[in-house]
């Protein structure tokens, strides 16, 4: 179903419900804010899909009916076929009530002025500041998939295109216009490489959801906790490089073994901050070991962190990692009453842990490795949520938005 067909169907539902429309195509086009040609094309598509049915309109007064008949063909009315509509289901993750969501989509589709205040008052009322049917449908889809913070994650451009009935190219073109008008405040591209977070869809940060507008910036934050996470990634990279050097030397020098042992201890010391049950450990080794035995003793009974965390320390991949962590942490902070405990507590957060394992851990890992990595990321998220609450304890009407140039920004709802 195309975007214009979806737009016409929703407009018919909101305007006429189960009643019959007796308006002409031109009258409906004027009412719904589209051209007559667009409306007729969408109408014919819905009729062919049997989502609309046409009915002859009979005038009750005999003389008017006679006059209508003498003028040519009888008037045709349209009615939505409710029995043909798919069962509607509430989208998981949205915190807007169904009534509020239907209300804002009703205003969007039926012409209420929802242009952000940044555009109002500038005397620009041309088409460049108006939303066409395709843009309204895509915006409604983004609203429906957004959480209570106005953030859309876990759905890529291809899936958005299918749901909205537009092409992938149109998604990008329309989203640029929505960003210019203030409906979208930020978009962070997803990633397709096989790293710590694996394949992931982009993140859409909405500037408004109906009348709710996020516009008051409280603070831009360079996160200390995210910096510590960066340091952990860097230490793992160093450990991986040292391990590769040892593998190339069957009988490594004592200095090389000591260097690797120190790097190994630094990695596990950093991990213990996020996973207290791991504790701090020292390697059990001797200088008469060959490189294979040395490395085997280092990782005996432990997850190979040096092979699991393979993302670069900087660049687009790391920015995407941080954005995902910020989204998880903001949701965790919003669900807490007051300040959180300093040490990560998985009890009561199994749902978030399962979500991390499903969304943020690459599928190539074994179940035991997936569980371990999910618990590590949960510890990072817990620390980050603590930091958020310390910086801005008030959570009502507050959100934490990941940024491409900084770590995140604290925003509140506008008046």
Secondary structure by P-SEA (a helix, b strand, c coil): ccaaaaaaaaaaaaccccccccccaaaaaaaacccaaaaaaaaaaaaaaccbbbbbbbbccaaaaaaaaaacccbbbbbbcccccccccccccccccaaaaaaaaaaaaaccccccccccccccccccccccaaaaaaaaaaaaacccccccccccaaaaaaaacccaaaaaaaaaaaaaaccccbbbbbbcccccccbbbbbbbbcccccccccccccccccaaaaaaaaaaaaaaaaaaaaaaaaacccccaaaaaaaaaaaaaaaaaaaaacccccbbbbbccccccaaaaaaaaaccccccccccccccccaaaaaaaaaaaaaaaaaaaacccccccccccccaaaaaaaaaaccccccccaaaaaaaaaaaaaaaaaaaaaaaaaccccccbbbbbbccccbbbbbbcc
